[in-house]
């Protein structure tokens, strides 16, 4: 499950970074929640 989560989280975080520079400030948790 961890492997799948990491694989899904990576592209989501990358998209968040490209879409909104404030994403990293919110933290990877915010990106994961948005993806889910």
C-alpha positions as CSV (number, residue, x, y, z in Angstrom):
1,X,0.0,0.0,0.0
2,X,2.9,2.4,0.8
3,X,4.3,1.9,-2.6
4,X,1.0,2.8,-4.3
5,X,0.5,5.8,-2.1
6,X,4.0,7.2,-2.9
7,X,3.5,6.6,-6.6
8,X,0.2,8.5,-6.5
9,X,1.4,11.2,-4.2
10,X,4.4,12.1,-6.2
11,X,2.5,13.2,-9.4
12,X,-0.1,15.0,-7.2
13,X,2.5,17.0,-5.4
14,X,4.3,17.8,-8.7
15,X,1.0,19.0,-10.1
16,X,0.3,21.1,-7.1
17,X,3.8,22.7,-7.3
18,X,3.2,23.6,-11.0
19,X,-0.3,24.8,-10.4
20,X,0.2,26.7,-7.2
21,X,3.5,27.7,-5.6
22,X,1.7,27.8,-2.2
23,X,1.2,24.0,-2.3
24,X,4.5,23.2,-0.6
25,X,3.7,25.7,2.1
26,X,0.5,23.8,2.9
27,X,2.5,20.5,3.0
28,X,2.3,17.2,1.2
29,X,-0.7,16.2,3.4
30,X,-2.8,18.9,1.7
31,X,-1.9,17.6,-1.7
32,X,-2.7,14.1,-0.7
33,X,-6.1,15.1,0.7
34,X,-6.9,17.0,-2.5
35,X,-6.0,14.0,-4.6
36,X,-8.1,11.7,-2.6
